[in-house]
Amino acid sequence: MLKKSKLLILALAFTMLLTACGGGSKPANKNAEKGNGDTAVSEFEPGKVDGVLDLNIASEPETIDPQLNTSVDGAIIESHLFESLIRWDDDGQGNAVLKPGIAESWDVSDDGLTWTFHLRDAKWSDGKPMTAGDFVYTWNRLVNPETGADYEYMLDMVKGYDSEDKKLDISAPDDKTFVVNLSVKCPYFEEICAFPAVMPVREDVVSNKTWTTSADTLVSNGPYKLEKWDHNSQLILTKNEEYYDASSVTAEKLNFHLQDDQNAIYASYRSGDLDFINSVPQEEIQKLLETKELKVLPQVGTYFVCFNTEKPPFDDARVRKAFSLVIDRDFIVKQVTGKGEQPASAYVPAGVYDADGAEGKDFRTTGGDYYSVKPEDYDKNVEEAKKLMEEAGYPNGEGFPQIEYLYNTMESHKAIAEALQNMWQEKLGVQVTLQNQDWNVFLTERKQGNFNIARHGWIADYNDPMSFIDMWMTGGGNNDAQYKNPKFDELVKAAKATSDQKLRMENMHKAEDILIGEDSVVAPIYFYTNSYMAKPNIKGIYYTPLGYFFFKSATGF
């Protein structure tokens, strides 16, 4: 007998809705309470009422091809252009929840391995009907090695993923039915079906290799279509009248201003040229928190330092651990960032489920700490780091080569980089230079391994530790550390091969023990929060701590 799902209301325990971005909405998560109080009288110009919601979330996106993008800013834009089988939506009660998207319902077999999605009548932005074949094409495109998608492993639970030809066991019996066969039951598969990397694209459109770069060639199926893209300046989306739920889209036009200069962004907000921003200059943070104009939200992710494990001197785990130990995480979150971040004593952040899901202890509580982040223990950490450097052949930093720390251009990243530089130089006696690059250049250089140490960060793709763990498997598309450890790989594979939640989690805890406890592949610094400012007249923006803001229901501009 099949289990029937007419409507999915799967609310992650850590999601919330910004029902009134400028006002006193009741927070759905107590950890967000501080950032959701009543707004003080603003010193800024009110948002202009011209029918266009002017936003800044980042600079020029790396890409808005759903299968090729790896960044949160790109995913936010894609989530307005495209819609998958399942979508994040406002439940009207203060939570962002998963609801039916292009699939109006689905059946799941009793063993949890066969998923049958029943598609609604939906169209592409050019008026052509959507079919189940579009999903067959998209999912196979994601895993096809020729695509070169960093997220190709996202569908490794689908039968056929491990086959030589990489043909997934998925089918379209008819235009309105999409069938997926899994090799193992996956507890987070519904979240996978809402993830940007599996958002549908059309084969005849994608045959043009530059299809995403112009409004003349980009065809989408979500609430918006691309109207104009002035590269490195602005990206404008306009309401897609072919969207099946167009009547629910209240924001007629979204103008994403593409820049990363936090001072310029803030000035534009103050002048009324921007209605919404999610970054402000470091020196303004405390004042804006005090006036409650800057809102701080929960976010499930980790800001960390990534070491290039293939190149000396960071091919030595002792050196990597030493560099991690002398990071004063408490100082960084209190004196540098200042937005309620939690010092990271491990890699997988707080808020990620363990074996008992939302009802039990989270993965971080169960896994514990790998080092102390208490101020009173910092000197002990430094002494241990110095011993490790001596064991590695660099007593007091002698003979250690000059190294470079790479980060993407932004004032907040620069402030952290300078703090790290000072800690490493003062405590280890090494020389560190700083190099900043534009976002797209930075992503390419880091991915190709052209760095010694680089800024990194990871936000959960779904609420499961696997979202943080499997990216470090040998040859993984997001394995920027160039890390290789067969023992680690085997533990991750074992976790993926079972549906026993307790066994899955045991294997992932062991994998994190190797990743951080033994190999120190990355140096976690803090667990993220997210922040934003929106003009008091703007209502209806909702958010999940996976990092995505949604603007289609916004009003007041």
Residue pairs with C-beta under 8 A, 6 or more apart in sequence:
1 110
2 107
2 108
2 109
2 110
2 116
3 107
3 108
3 109
3 110
4 105
4 107
5 105
5 106
5 107
5 108
6 105
7 99
7 100
7 105
8 86
8 98
8 99
8 100
8 190
9 91
9 97
9 98
9 99
10 97
10 98
10 190
10 191
11 91
11 95
11 96
11 97
11 98
12 98
12 191
12 463
12 544
12 545
13 351
13 358
13 463
14 29
14 298
14 300
14 351
14 463
14 544
14 545
15 28
15 29
15 95
15 96
15 97
15 543
15 544
15 545
16 27
16 28
16 29
16 32
16 94
16 95
16 96
16 297
16 298
16 542
16 543
16 544
16 545
17 25
17 28
17 90
17 91
17 93
17 94
17 95
17 96
17 542
17 543
18 25
18 295
18 534
18 540
18 541
18 542
18 543
18 549
19 25
19 94
19 539
19 540
19 542
20 539
21 276
21 295
21 532
21 534
21 535
21 538
21 539
21 540
21 541
22 39
22 534
22 535
22 536
22 537
22 538
22 539
23 38
23 39
23 536
23 539
24 36
24 37
24 38
24 39
25 36
25 94
26 36
26 94
27 33
27 35
27 36
27 94
28 94
28 95
29 298
29 545
31 298
32 296
32 297
32 298
34 296
34 340
35 294
35 295
35 296
35 297
35 340
35 529
35 531
36 295
37 292
38 292
39 292
39 293
39 536
40 291
40 292
40 293
42 291
42 293
42 535
42 536
43 270
44 269
44 270
44 272
44 293
44 535
45 270
45 271
45 272
46 272
46 535
46 536
46 537
47 54
47 272
47 275
47 535
47 537
47 538
47 556
47 557
48 54
48 272
48 273
48 275
48 557
49 537
49 556
49 557
50 557
51 252
51 253
51 557
52 252
52 253
52 254
52 255
52 557
53 251
53 253
53 254
53 255
53 275
53 276
53 538
53 551
53 554
53 557
54 255
54 257
54 273
54 274
54 275
54 276
54 557
55 254
55 255
55 256
55 257
55 274
55 275
55 276
55 277
55 551
56 256
56 257
56 258
56 259
56 265
56 268
56 269
56 274
56 276
56 277
56 278
56 279
57 73
57 76
57 256
57 278
57 549
58 71
58 72
58 73
58 258
58 260
58 439
59 73
59 232
59 258
59 259
59 260
59 438
59 439
60 231
60 232
60 258
60 438
60 439
60 440
61 69
61 71
61 73
61 74
61 77
61 235
61 258
62 68
62 69
62 70
62 71
62 74
62 439
62 440
62 443
63 69
63 74
63 212
64 74
64 77
64 78
64 81
64 212
64 218
65 201
65 211
65 212
66 78
66 82
66 138
66 196
66 197
66 198
66 199
66 200
66 201
67 138
67 141
67 142
67 147
67 149
67 151
67 197
67 201
68 147
68 148
68 149
68 150
69 75
69 78
69 196
69 197
70 150
70 151
70 443
70 477
70 478
71 439
71 443
72 459
72 547
72 548
74 196
75 196
75 547
75 548
76 547
76 548
76 549
77 235
77 237
77 256
78 196
78 199
79 88
79 196
79 199
79 222
79 548
79 550
80 222
80 223
80 224
80 237
80 254
80 550
80 551
80 552
81 218
81 220
81 222
81 224
81 225
81 226
81 237
82 196
82 199
82 200
82 201
82 220
82 221
82 222
83 101
83 102
83 199
83 200
83 221
83 222
83 223
83 243
84 101
84 102
84 193
84 194
84 195
84 196
84 198
84 199
84 200
85 100
85 101
85 102
85 103
85 106
85 117
85 135
85 178
85 193
85 194
85 198
86 98
86 99
86 100
86 101
86 103
86 190
86 193
86 194
87 98
87 99
87 100
87 101
87 194
88 96
88 97
88 98
88 99
88 194
88 544
88 548
88 550
89 96
89 97
89 98
89 99
90 96
90 97
90 540
90 542
90 550
90 553
91 97
91 99
96 542
96 543
96 544
96 550
98 190
98 191
98 194
100 120
101 194
102 119
102 120
102 122
102 130
102 200
102 221
103 117
103 118
103 119
103 120
103 178
103 193
104 118
104 119
104 120
105 117
105 118
106 115
106 116
106 117
106 118
107 115
107 116
107 118
108 114
108 115
108 116
109 115
111 185
112 182
112 185
112 186
112 499
113 159
113 181
113 182
113 183
113 184
113 185
114 179
114 180
114 181
114 182
115 179
115 180
115 181
115 182
115 189
116 177
116 178
116 179
116 180
117 132
117 135
117 177
117 178
117 179
117 180
117 193
118 176
118 177
119 130
119 131
119 132
119 175
119 176
119 177
119 178
120 244
121 129
121 244
122 129
122 130
122 221
122 243
122 244
123 129
123 130
123 221
123 242
123 243
123 244
124 130
124 202
124 219
124 220
124 221
124 242
125 219
125 220
125 221
125 225
125 240
125 242
125 243
126 219
126 242
127 242
128 202
129 175
130 200
130 221
131 172
131 175
131 176
132 172
132 173
132 174
132 175
132 176
132 177
132 178
133 172
133 175
134 200
134 201
134 202
134 203
135 170
135 172
135 178
135 200
136 170
136 171
136 172
136 178
137 201
137 202
137 203
138 198
138 199
138 200
138 201
139 155
139 158
139 168
139 170
139 180
139 198
140 166
140 167
140 168
140 170
141 147
141 149
141 201
141 206
142 149
142 151
142 152
142 154
142 155
142 197
142 198
143 149
143 152
143 155
143 161
143 166
143 168
144 152
144 166
145 152
145 166
149 197
149 477
150 447
150 477
150 478
151 197
151 477
151 478
152 477
153 470
153 473
153 476
153 477
154 192
154 195
154 197
154 198
154 461
155 161
155 168
155 192
155 198
156 162
156 470
156 496
157 182
157 183
157 184
157 186
157 189
157 192
157 496
158 168
158 169
158 170
158 180
158 181
158 182
158 183
159 168
159 169
159 181
159 182
159 183
160 166
160 167
160 168
160 169
160 170
160 181
161 168
161 183
162 183
168 180
169 180
169 181
170 178
170 179
170 180
170 181
171 178
171 179
172 178
172 179
173 179
182 189
184 496
184 497
184 498
184 499
185 499
186 192
186 499
187 464
187 499
187 501
188 462
188 463
188 464
188 466
191 461
191 462
191 463
192 198
192 462
195 461
195 462
199 222
200 221
202 219
205 211
205 217
205 218
205 219
208 217
210 217
211 217
211 218
211 219
212 218
213 229
213 231
214 226
214 229
215 225
215 226
215 227
215 228
215 229
218 225
218 226
219 225
220 226
220 240
221 240
221 243
222 240
222 243
223 239
223 240
223 243
223 245
223 246
223 249
223 552
224 237
224 238
224 239
224 240
224 243
224 249
224 254
224 552
225 237
225 238
225 239
225 240
226 235
226 236
226 237
227 236
227 237
227 238
227 253
228 234
228 235
228 236
229 235
229 236
231 258
232 258
233 257
233 258
234 255
234 256
234 257
234 258
235 255
235 256
235 258
236 253
236 254
236 255
236 256
237 253
237 254
237 255
237 256
238 252
238 253
238 254
239 246
239 249
239 251
239 252
239 253
240 246
240 249
243 249
248 552
248 553
249 552
249 553
250 540
250 552
250 553
250 554
250 555
251 551
251 552
251 553
251 554
251 555
251 557
254 551
257 265
257 268
257 274
259 265
260 408
260 409
260 410
260 438
260 439
262 279
262 280
262 281
262 282
262 410
262 411
262 412
263 281
263 411
265 274
265 277
265 279
265 280
266 277
266 280
266 281
266 284
268 274
268 277
269 277
269 533
272 535
275 534
275 535
275 538
275 557
276 532
276 533
276 534
276 535
276 538
276 541
276 549
276 551
277 532
277 533
278 530
278 531
278 532
278 533
278 549
279 410
279 412
279 531
280 288
280 294
280 531
280 533
281 411
282 336
282 338
282 411
282 412
282 415
284 294
285 294
285 338
285 339
286 338
288 294
288 533
289 296
289 338
289 339
293 533
294 339
294 531
294 532
294 533
295 531
295 532
295 533
295 534
296 339
296 340
296 529
296 530
296 531
297 529
297 530
297 531
297 532
297 543
297 545
298 351
298 529
298 530
298 545
299 459
299 528
299 529
299 530
299 545
299 546
299 547
300 349
300 350
300 351
300 352
300 459
300 460
300 463
300 528
300 545
300 546
301 349
301 457
301 458
301 459
301 460
301 527
301 528
301 547
302 344
302 347
302 348
302 349
302 457
302 458
302 468
302 524
302 525
302 526
302 527
302 528
303 341
303 344
303 416
303 455
303 456
303 457
303 524
303 525
303 526
303 527
303 528
304 344
304 347
304 456
304 457
304 458
304 522
304 523
304 524
304 525
305 323
305 324
305 327
305 405
305 420
305 453
305 454
305 455
305 456
305 522
305 523
305 525
306 446
306 451
306 453
306 454
306 455
306 456
306 480
306 481
306 521
306 522
307 314
307 320
307 323
307 452
307 453
307 481
307 520
307 521
307 522
307 523
308 314
308 449
308 451
308 452
308 453
308 454
308 481
308 482
309 315
309 320
309 481
309 482
309 483
309 484
309 519
309 521
310 449
310 482
311 449
311 452
312 401
313 319
313 392
313 394
313 400
313 401
313 403
314 320
314 323
314 452
314 453
316 392
317 518
317 519
317 520
318 388
318 389
318 391
318 392
319 388
319 389
319 392
319 394
320 519
320 520
320 521
320 523
321 385
321 388
321 520
322 384
322 385
322 386
322 388
322 389
322 392
322 428
323 385
323 424
323 428
323 453
323 523
324 371
324 520
324 523
324 524
325 371
325 381
325 382
325 384
325 385
325 388
326 381
326 382
326 385
326 423
326 424
326 427
326 428
327 420
327 423
327 523
327 525
328 375
328 378
328 419
328 423
329 343
329 344
329 345
329 373
329 525
329 526
330 343
330 373
330 374
330 375
330 378
331 375
331 419
332 343
332 416
332 419
332 525
332 526
333 341
333 342
333 343
333 526
335 419
336 415
336 416
336 419
337 412
337 415
337 416
337 526
339 529
339 531
340 529
341 526
341 527
341 528
341 529
342 349
342 350
342 526
342 527
343 373
343 525
343 526
343 527
344 373
344 524
344 525
344 526
344 527
345 369
345 370
345 371
345 372
345 373
345 524
346 364
346 367
346 368
346 369
346 370
346 512
346 516
346 524
347 370
347 468
347 512
347 515
347 516
347 522
347 524
348 363
348 364
348 367
348 465
348 468
348 469
348 508
348 512
349 364
349 460
349 468
349 527
349 528
350 362
350 364
350 365
350 527
351 362
351 364
351 463
351 545
352 362
352 363
352 364
352 460
352 463
352 464
352 465
352 467
352 468
353 360
353 362
353 363
353 463
353 464
353 465
354 360
354 361
354 362
354 363
354 365
354 366
354 465
354 505
355 366
355 501
355 502
355 504
355 505
356 501
357 501
363 465
363 505
363 508
363 509
366 505
366 509
367 509
367 512
370 516
370 517
371 381
372 380
372 381
382 427
385 427
385 428
386 396
386 427
386 428
389 395
389 396
389 397
389 400
389 428
390 396
393 399
394 400
394 428
394 430
396 429
397 428
397 429
397 430
398 429
400 428
400 429
400 430
400 431
402 430
402 431
402 432
402 433
403 430
403 431
403 432
403 433
403 452
403 453
404 432
404 433
404 434
404 435
404 451
404 452
404 453
405 417
405 420
405 421
405 432
405 433
405 434
405 435
405 452
405 453
405 454
405 455
406 435
406 436
406 437
406 442
406 445
406 446
406 451
406 452
406 453
406 454
406 455
407 413
407 414
407 416
407 417
407 434
407 435
407 436
407 437
407 442
407 454
407 455
408 436
408 437
408 438
408 439
408 442
408 443
408 455
409 436
409 437
409 438
409 439
409 442
413 436
413 455
414 434
414 436
416 455
416 525
417 434
417 436
417 455
418 434
420 432
421 432
421 434
424 430
424 432
425 431
425 432
436 442
437 445
442 454
445 451
446 454
446 456
446 480
447 480
449 480
449 482
454 480
456 480
456 522
457 528
458 467
458 468
458 471
459 528
459 546
459 547
460 467
460 468
460 545
460 546
461 467
461 546
462 546
465 505
465 508
465 512
466 492
466 495
466 496
466 504
466 508
469 492
469 495
469 508
469 511
469 512
469 515
470 476
470 492
470 496
471 478
471 479
472 479
472 481
472 483
472 488
472 515
472 521
473 479
473 488
473 489
473 492
474 483
474 484
474 485
474 486
474 489
481 521
481 522
483 515
483 519
483 521
485 514
485 519
487 514
488 511
488 514
488 515
488 519
491 507
491 508
491 510
491 511
491 514
492 507
492 508
492 511
494 503
494 507
495 503
495 504
495 505
495 507
495 508
495 511
498 504
498 507
515 521
515 522
516 522
516 524
530 543
530 545
530 547
532 549
534 541
535 556
535 557
537 556
537 557
538 554
538 555
538 556
538 557
539 554
539 555
539 556
540 553
540 554
540 555
540 556
541 549
541 550
541 551
541 553
541 554
542 549
542 550
542 553
543 549
543 550
